[in-house]
Structure formats: C-alpha cells, structure tokens
Amino acid sequence: MKIITTISDMQEDSNRLRDQGDRIGFVPTMGSLHEGHLSLMRRAQEENHALVVSIFVNPTQFGPNEDYDSYPRDLERDASLCRETGCEVLFTPSVDEMYREGNATTVSVAGLTETLCGACRPGHFNGVTTVVAKLFNIVRPHRAYFGLKDYQQYRVICRMVEDLNMDIKIIGLPTVREEDGLAMSSRNNYLEHDERIGALALSRSLDAARQLVEKGVRDLDEVRRRVTEIILSEPTNRIDYVSTVHPDDLRSLSTLQDRALLALAVYVGDARLIDNAVLEVKRD
Ligand code: AMP
C-alpha cells in the first residue's frame, strides 16, 4: 500500500491507475477507522480494481465550538487497517496541502443542506461538499462509497455529483452497528460508561418507531413524540433534533404515506451522535 500525502503525487497515481484501465473505488474518511468504514472499503475493494482511501480531518466542516481539535486521530492504526483491507493507496494530505493560500472557492448545495444537521451546524455541508469535490478531482474515482448513517451527507453528495455532472457513481451502504445496536462512530470514543448506556436509547427509539409503524401508526408526530420520550428517558441525553422527512428531498413530513426518514441528532454528554431509520409502509 502506498501512503501519499501530496495532491500532485495522488493525481499522478490516479492517472497511472486509469491509464492501465483500472477502475478506482474511493472511500473518503476522517480516520479513526471502525467497522463502518471497513464495510465501505471492503465493498469498494470487491467492486473495483483499486481501492483508494483518504484520511483527512477537514477543518472547514467543523464549527468554531465543535470537536476539530479533539477529534480522534491514529494514523498508524488506520494505515494498518487499510493495508489489511487491501487498500492500494492511502491519501493523507495535510490541511496546508488541501487549502493553499488564496484558496477562495467553495461548493454549496442549496435546499437539502438547510434542514436537519444543516440547520444546527451552519457551514458544515459547505465544508463537506467543498472537500469532497476537491477529493474527487484529486483521486478521480469511478465509484465513491458513503455510509447511510450520514444520510443527509449522502443525499447532498448525490445532488452535487448530479448537478456538477461529475462522472462518478455514488454508492450508499447501510449503517454498521455494535452488537447492542449503537451505530458505530468515531465519536463513540468520547462516551463515558453511563453515556455509552444512554447512547443506546437512539437505536432503541428507532426500533420503537418501526414497531409503531408496523402496528399501523401513520401519524409521524406521534412517532416523534415516542422517540423523544425514549431518548430523554436517559439522563445523559439532550436532543438536537428528532425529524421525519422525505427520504429524497428531505422535506418535513407529518404523515407516513410510503416512506419517511426518521433522523436523530442527540448530545450524549458532550458527544453529538446521529442515527436514522427509513420507516416504510409494507404493502403485500
Ligand atoms: P467519517 O470518517 O465519520 O467522515 O465517515 C467516513 C464515511 O464512513 C462516511 O461515508 C460515513 O457515512 C461512513 N460511516 C461512518 N460510520 C458508519 C457506520 N456506522 N456504518 C456505515 N458507514 C459509516
């Protein structure tokens, strides 16, 4: 596995792979890799000739009071996980390499970024779309893999790729969970013992929501009330949002017709965790 730190070396290697006819599968990450990341990497590895992974904790997608400085970083461990997964190139640029002096261009997706995490984290998605567009131009992948745990991010990237006519297939893959249901996240590292227990209320509330829908409940206000109750039953938890939206355009929904995305953002202690589930009316 090559570890590349400069944009020019990465572009050169990507050209070399493309010239020899290789299809490049790309997994962008912020490191502190866990099974969720590895599931994307394994799929990309299976479906392409060459797997490229990036690790870059992108400062422009963190707000001024967020966890950029404390975000977990362990390049040595991450590199060996990448190597074990069959990664061909690990791209780990520095902040100065990615954002050169005089840098003045951003990519911004309207509409989809105004709700959910976009409403609570101003500027977050501009940071994400700008860095992902840059990474796409540097790595020039055929396919890129994203987790549906960050469902809004996935939708926003799909919109960007479509609107900017980028010739890249975006693939969204299901959330990988711990055995007890907690969605894997690098931010789970922040949780103290009691918070780890409190955090289980997120996946528990999603299960309860699915059960309500199975029983015939279509009133999404009722679903959100039950979800809120379960999350707040743990003293460690503080809700950022509990929303029900259309899975495609993320507009708010109060009645379930076909499908709705139930999306949560919850502070468990100081850690802000997100999770979601698609609620679906089963018709036979
Ligand atoms: P991050 O390093 O948190 O920026 O995540 C990098 C990629 O891994 C994103 O596409 C995430 O959606 C994805 N990801 C993070 N956690 C999970 C998970 N538990 N299951 C599946 N994908 C995940």
Boltz pocket constraint, residues with backbone or C-beta under 6 A from the ligand:
constraints:
  - pocket:
      binder: B
      contacts: [[A, 28], [A, 29], [A, 30], [A, 31], [A, 35], [A, 36], [A, 37], [A, 39], [A, 40], [A, 145], [A, 146], [A, 147], [A, 148], [A, 149], [A, 150], [A, 173], [A, 174], [A, 175], [A, 176], [A, 177], [A, 183], [A, 184], [A, 185], [A, 186]]
      max_distance: 6.0
